[in-house]
């Protein structure tokens, strides 16, 4: 395998996971009598009473600040943005694979974002959650899968629970690689895993103009073939490095680029460790901006 393949998907130590989001509760409480007096005096101010504390994050959710949503990113009108959530499948151990769609389904531009496919490269979940909770881009619909590999994330491994690298399990140029839990084990056959079958069904159903797959830790955007144009524009908007790198065998962008000519599918490699909120916001802005600029995408044949 060329050296570029080896370098692009290095496994990460956990501890680089993004946040499950804030609880929305105040950071302090008042004794019951003072709370009642404060509530009468303030009228519209709501103060937590009874010593209630914030619920701890789920052990299956990221924990860094990258997943927290700044209030300045949303507005009262955001609640009017159409949002739909549904389950598109289940993982090898039965965890749900959920899709959130934001925006008008009749929009001409369709964008799919996958926050995590390797269980040790999941800072993209924070970007995905910001997209879910923020305003929809104009003239576009966002389809967002926070985590395609919840089993790997929970177990702190790159692969899924069956030991398969999901980004080597798609049909295009698939070939047998390694044994279960090897870094690039491609599975017994293409689409052998429920997670990749769910993703393939989703892409076939949505026919997205653009699909973005978040990885770590290379801190760059990489693309090949017909996706180069859109990927270069994304890198410019997000102010990150860009490289043209051939698709690995059996990877998701490899499959979509070949299966659906005229669409773009590429990888955004986030840096190692926790993603700073300011960096997460840059990626959110880049996605929204690219989504509303269909001319940056290759023309469909």
C-alpha positions, 0 to 999 in steps of 0.5 A: 500500500502506498505510504499515503494510505498508512499515514492518513488514518493513524489511530488516536488515543481517546481523550480527543472526544467532543462534548455532549453539549451543555445541560442548560441549567445554571451554575449555582442554586439558591436556598428555597426561601431566597429562591422564592424571593428572588423569583418574585423580585425578578419576575421573568428570571428563572433560578434553579431551586432545590439544589438540583445539579447538572446531569453528568454526560453519558459515558458514550458521549464526547466530553471536550468543549468542541461539542458545546453550542455557543448561544450566539450561533442560534437565534429565536427563529432557529426553532422554525427551521425544519428538523427531523430525526430518524434511525437509519440502522443499528451497529453490530451490537444494536446501538442506533445509527441516527440521522438528523436533517436540517432545512427544507427537504425540497432544497436543491442542494443536499449535503451529508456530514458524518462526524465519526467513522473511526472510533478513535477519531471522533472530534467531528461529532462536535461539528455535527452537533453544532450543525444540528442545532444551528440555522440551516444554510440557505437553499440547502438541506443538511443530513447529519450522522453524528457517529457511524461507529458508536461501538468503536467509540464506546470501546475506544478502538478504531474499528467497529465491534467486529474488528472491521475498519469501516472505511475499508469496507465499501465496495469500490476497490475493496480487497481483503486486508488483515484480520479482525482488529488489524488497523485496516481490516476490511472485513470478510466482504464489501458491506459486510458490516451493518454500519456501512450498509446503513451508510450506503443505503443513506447515500443511495437514498439521499444522492447528496451533492456533497458528503463530508467525512470527518477523521483525525489527526492530520489537520488537513482536507484531502480529496481525489478525482472529481471531489478536488474542486469542492474540497479545495474550496472547503479548505479555503473557507475553513482556513486549513491545509489541502492535499490531493491524496488518492482514495484508499481501497474500500473507502467511503469517498472512493465508493461515492465518487465512483458510484455517483459521478457528479457528486463530491465526497471527501475527508476533513482531517481534524487535528490531534486532540480536542477541537477548540470551539473556535475551530469547530465554528470555522468548520461549521461556517465552511460547511454552510457556505459550501452548501449554499454555493452549488457552483463549487460542486462538480456538475452532474453528468 
